[in-house]
Amino acid sequence: MPRAEETRRGRFVLIALAVTFAVSRALAWQRGVRFDASPLGTFHQYLDPALLRDRPLESLWHLHAQPPLMNAFLAGVMQFEESLRAPIFHAAYLACGLLLCLSVFRLSIRLGAGRWISPLAALLFSLGPAALLRENHLFYAYPVATLLVLAALALFRFLESDRNRDGVLFFAILAAIALMRSLFHPGWMVAVILVLARHPRVGFGRALRLSLIPLLLVGGWYAKTAAMTGQFAGSTWMGMSLAKITVMQGEPEARKNMVRKGELSGFALVPPFRPLPAVRKLLTPLPPTGVPVLDEEFKSTGKANFHHAAYPGVSRAYLADALTVIRRHPLWYARGLRTAWRNSFRASWSGEFLADNRARIPRLDALLQLPHAGKGLLFAGVWFGVLAVTFRRLLRSAGRRRLSDPAEATLLFALGTVAYIAAVGNSLDVGENYRFRFLGEPLFVVLCGLTLRGIIPHIRDRGASPPSPV
């Protein structure tokens, strides 16, 4: 196909996807689906809305429980009149949804999924229940999923064009992801830099130069948190999360015995993520800091303030208990890992937080009523199968020295990111693991399209081959 005709076709498909997206969202609105901004006042991850409105810079600077970018976005919107906030949130998430739909298509095309599979992949994702419901929920999962696809596109463009500005854009997007979701540790960025440094068109020196400022921004935030709390982390809650998948997997009586023997602290008897009054007797009183976000035990909404200055110490105590359990009772941890991986293959539109909008579309609830075990096993098989096929393709490319190809290198980034999310997310927490998986779901859809593109020729060849003689 001539280049000009290919460009015209690409533009037509983009317009068609945008129109389809707009029509689908209008139909969803007609069915009663509404943007849910209630997490602003209820979710642990978010600062007190009153502080986001009245003391945004001070509160963001002293934030230790989360990377700052999502709360910074919330603080910016909170400066508008109250009547405008929900529409602004909704418009921002709709923009994310449209951008994500078009980006899945463009990434699929660039990685070689073909002109029919690529728009199909974009439509299947953007019209699916996970995208529709999470697009109407004020949480960082949807923006992070969008940024991951944009990062893959920026990487392809950088390796294809060899322009430094595209490389800077790629690393800037990685920094934005790390500053929005603590799952993406600076170590993840460093790993990407080291792998990219082996690319013949990049090299270590160039990779370091292009990534230096984004890496310093992320590292600087982590260093600030370390100076304030003693923890080089994007979130000081890791100990509490790890305790859920380790300590809390043990029987209550077994935990009580370990506490009596002094093997575990008293925190082992209190489920993590509880308001301070639940663990006050286990804490050493802290002097007031004079900073409301660090001093107030409850938000103005009445919800517990998990950004209080006491929680880094609480999390350290849970972390010590979790490490003790991993050493002495690894089967407890194994039990938690099994549950986490099972949870990760639930429908990514599950959960109580999406229930109101899910009820507006009864067929979605009907899908969730399918036997969870069978459905989960089927999806797990597809998930591992697609990743295995992609990994095999990359191994062949490495053997043929083709990983320098922009598509193959970008495919390695996509595969590595999807696997990283699953491995790290399911190793450190148990509960809504399907929510972690959603972060990489758009990239996984792209991998599915590529897998399908690779399978179709084999199916055609088998259908066209003559029958063997009797």
N, C-alpha and C positions, 0 to 999 in steps of 0.2 A: 504494500500500500504506500503511495507517495506520501512524503512528510506532511505536505499541506492538507491532504485529505485526512490523514491520521489526526492532525491537530484539530480539524473541524469536527471530526467524530468525537474526539475527547471532550471538546467543549459542549457538544450536544448531549453527551452522556452526563456531564456535570450538571447541566441545566435540568435534565430530566430527573436526576437524583434529587436536586434541590426542590423541584416542584413536588415530587413524590413525598419528600420529607415534610414539606409544608402542609400538604393535603392530609397526611397521616396524623400530624399534630392537631390539625383542625378537627379531625374526626375524634381524636382522643378527648379534646376539650368538649366536644359535643356529648361525648359519653360521660362526662363529669370528672375526668381526670384533671386535678388541680395541683399547682406547685405547692409543695409542703415546706414552709420555712420554719416550722416549729422546732427543728433541731437547734436553731440559734439560741433558744432559751433553755434547752434541756440536755444537750449532748455534753459529755465530759470534755470532749476535745476543744470546745469553744470557750473563750473567755466570757465573763459576765457581760451581757449586752449593754448594761449601763456603763461599764468601764470601757467597752469598745467605743461607745458613743462619746463619753465625757473625758476619758483619760487614755486615749488609744496608744500614744507613743510610750508612755510610762509602762503601761500594761504589757505591750508587745516586747519591750526591752527586757522585762523581768519574766517573760514567758519561759518556762523550762520543761513543760510537759509535752509540748508539741513544737515542730518547726513553725516558723512564723507566717508563712505565706498565706495560708488559708485564713487565719485570723486577721491578717492585714487586709485581705480582700473584704472580709466582713466589716472591719472597722471603717474602711472607705465607704461602703454602702450605708453604714449607720450614720454617716454625716448628712445624709439626705433626710428630707421630711419623712415621717413614718409612713405616710400613705404611698410614698414612692418606692419604699424598700423592697417589698415583695415583687412588684413588677420588674425592678432592676435585677433582682436575683433570678427571676424567671427568664428574662431576656438574655442574661449572661449564660444560663444553662442551655437555652435553646440555641444560642450561638455555638456553644460547645458541641451540641448534638449535630448541628448541620456541618460544622467543621470536621467532626469525627466521621460522619458518613462519607463526606467527600475525600477525606484523607485515607480511609480504608480502601476506597476505590483507587486512588492514585498510587498508594503503596502496592496494592495488588498488581496493578498494571506494570509498575516499575520492576517488581520482582518476577514478573513473567507468568502471572496467572491467566492471562489471555483476555480478550476483549469481551467475552461473554461471562466468564466466571467472575471477573473483577466487579462489575456492577451488581451481579447477583450477591456476592459476598457483602458488599456495602449495604444492599437492601435487607438482606437477612439479618444483619446485625442491627441496623438503625430502626427497622420495623419490628424487631423482636421485643419481647416483654422486658428483658433486662435493661435495654437502653431506654425504652419508653418510661419505665418506672423510676430508674435512677436519675434520669434527666429531670424529673419532677421532685427531687429530694435534695435538700440543701446539705450536701456532704461532699467531702473531697474526692470520693471515688471516681466520679464522672470527669472532673477536670484532670485528674492524674491519668486516667485512661486515655484522654485526648492528647495529653502532652507526650505520652509514650509513643503513640503513633506518629505525632509530629516529629519526635526525635528520630525515629526510624527514617522518615522522609528526608529530614535534614542531613542525616548521615549518608543516605544514598546520593543526595545532591552534591554533598561535599566530595565524596569519592569519585563521582562522575565528572564534576566540573573542575576539581582541584583548586577551588577558590578558598582562600583563607576565611573570608566572611561567612561562608557556609559552614566551615568547621567551627567558627566561634558561635554561630547560631546553634549548632548541635550541642555543644558543651553548655551553652546558656540554658537550653531546654533541660538538659540533665540536672543542672543546678536548681532550676525551678522545681523539678520533681522532688529532688532531695530536700528542698526547703518547704515542701508542702506535705510530704508523707515520710515519717521516720523510718519506715520499712526500707527506704532507699538510702542506706548509710553512705558516707563518703567512701568507704571501702568499695562500694559498688561502682562509684565513679572512677576510682583508681583502677579497678579491674578493667573497665571499659577502655581507659586511657592506655593501659599496658597492652591490651590486645590490639588496639588500633595502632599502637606504635610499631607493631610488627608488619603493618601494611606497607608494601614497597613505595607507595606514593605519599606516605605520611612520615614514618620514622619517629623515634622517641623525642628528639629535640623539637620537632614541629608540633607533635601532639601535646607536649608539655607547654609550649608557648601559647598555643591556641586555647588550652584548657586552664591556664594559670589563674586568670581572674575569676572565672566561675568556681574553680576549686577553692580559691582563697575565700570567696564569699561563704561557701558551705562550711569549710574548715573553720572560718572565723566565728560563725554562729555556734558551732560545736564547742570551740574553745571558750566562747563567752559562757556557755552553759556549764562547762567544766569549771571555770573560775567561780561561778556562782554556787554550784551544787557539788562539785567534785566528781561529776560524771560527764565524760566526753560522749555525749549522746544527743540525738535529736529529740528523744523523749525520755524523761526520768521515770517512766512507768514500766520499763522493761521487766524489772523484778516482779512486779505485780502480775504482769501478763505471763511470765514464765512460771510463776507459782500456780496459776490456773491449770497449766498443762502438766505439772509435776506434783506439787504438794497436795493439791486438792483432789488428785486422783486416788489418794490413799483413803482407806476406811477411817472414819472419825476416831474409832477406838485406837487404831494403830498410831494415828497422829498424836492423840492424847498421851499414849505411852512414851513416844519420842520426846514430847514436851516435858513430861515428868522426869525423864532421864537427862534432860538438858541437851538433847541432840538437835532439837528444833526450838525456835523461839515461840512465844505465845501467839505470834502472828499466824502460825500454822493452824490455829483453831478458828481464825476469822477469815471468811472469804475475802479475796482482794477486791479493791475498788469499793470500799465502804466509806461513808462519811467519817470524819475525824472522831466524833463522839464514840464510834464503835471500837476505836483502838486507842482512845486517849490514855487509858491506864498503862499502856505499853510504851508511851512516848515520854521523852524528856521535854519538858516545856521549853518553847522557844520564845525569846524576847520579841516584841513587836518590831517590825521593820519600818513601819510608817508608810508602806506601800500597800494599798488596799488589795491588789490581786494576790499578794503573798500573805496577808493577815486575815482576810475574811474567810471563815469556814464555809459559808454558804453564799451563793449568788443572790442577786436581787430577785431572781425568779423563784427562789426557795430551793433550788437544786444544790447539791454539794459542790464546793469549789475544789476540784482536784488539782488546781494550780497553786494551792496553798504551799507555803515554804516548808511545811512538815512532810510533804509527800516524797521528796527525794530520799529522806531518811527511812520512811515507811517502805519504799521500794527496795532500798538496800537490804533491809531486814528480810523481806520476802525473797530477794535474790539469794541471800546466804542460805535460807531454808531450801530453796529450789535446787541449788547446787549440791546441798547435802543429800537431798532425796535422789538426785541423779546418780550420786556415788553409791549410796547405800541401798536404794530401792529402784534400780533401773526399770523394773517391770512397771512401776507406777508411771514413769515417763513413757514407756512403750504403750501403755494403755491410753495415755493422753494423745500420743502421736497417732494411734489408730483412729481415735475419735476425730481428731483434727482433719486427717486425710479423708475420712468418710464425710465429714461436714463440708469439706471443700468441693465435693462433687454434687452437692445439692444444687437445685436451681438457683441461679444467681439473682433471681428476683424474689427469693424467699424472704422471710423475716417479718417480724411484727411492724417494723417501721414503714414498710411499704404496703401494709395491709389495706389502708383506706383506699388508695388508688387502685390497688389490685382488685378490690371488691367492685370497682366500677366496670371492670372487664371480667365478667364471670368465667369466661373460658380459661383465663389464666389460673384462677383458683381451681378449676377442674383439672388442669394439667398438674397442679401441685398435689392433687389427691391420688395420682398414680402411685403405685407401690414404690416407696423411697428406695428400698434396697435394690430392686431390679433396675430402676431408672438410674440410680447412682452407679451401679456396676457397668451398665451400658455406656454411660458417659465417660466413666473412668477408662474403659477400654478404648474409646475413641480418642480421648485426650492423650493417653500414653502412646497409642498407635501413631497419631499424627506427629507427636514429638519424636518418636523413634524413626519414622520415615524421613523427617526433616534432618535429623542427626545423621542418618545414613547418607543422605544426599551431600551433606557438608563434608563427611569423611571422604566421599568420592572426589569432591572438589579439591580437598586438601591434597589427596593423592595425585591429582592432575595439576596441582599448583594453580587452581582457579579461585582460591579465596581472595585473591587481589581484585577479582571482579566486583564492582560495586553492589550488584544484586546479591552475590553470595556472601559478602561481608555484612551487608545489611540483614540478610537472613540469619546470620550467626548472632547478630545483636538481638533480633526478635526472639529467636529460640532461647538464647541465654536469659533474656529478661523474663519470659514466661516461666522458665524453669526456676529462676531465682525467686520469683514471687511465691511460687508454690513451696519450694524447699525452705525458705526462711520463714515465711508466714506460718506454715504448718508446724514448724519446729519451735516457735516461740510463743504461740498462743493457741487456745482452743475455744471455740464458740462459733462466731460468724465467719468461718474460714472461706465460705463461698463468697463473702464480700471481698476478701483478699484476692480471690481468683478473678473477680470481675476486672480488676485493674489491668490484667493482661488479656482479657477476653477479646478485645478488638484485634490485637496482634495474633491471637490464636485463630480467629476467623480468617485472617490472611493466610496463616499456615495451612488451614484446612483447604482453602481455595487452591493453594499451590500443590497440596497433596492430591486433590481431585484432578488437577490439570495433569499431574504425572500418571495417574491411574487410567484416565480416559483412553490414551493411545493403546495401552495393553488390552483394554476391553474391546476396542475396535479390531485390533489384530487377531484376538481370539475369535471374534465373531466372523472375521473375513477368512480365516484359515479353512482350507477344505477338510472335510471329515477324513479321518484316518481309515485306511483299507481294513476290511474285516479279515 
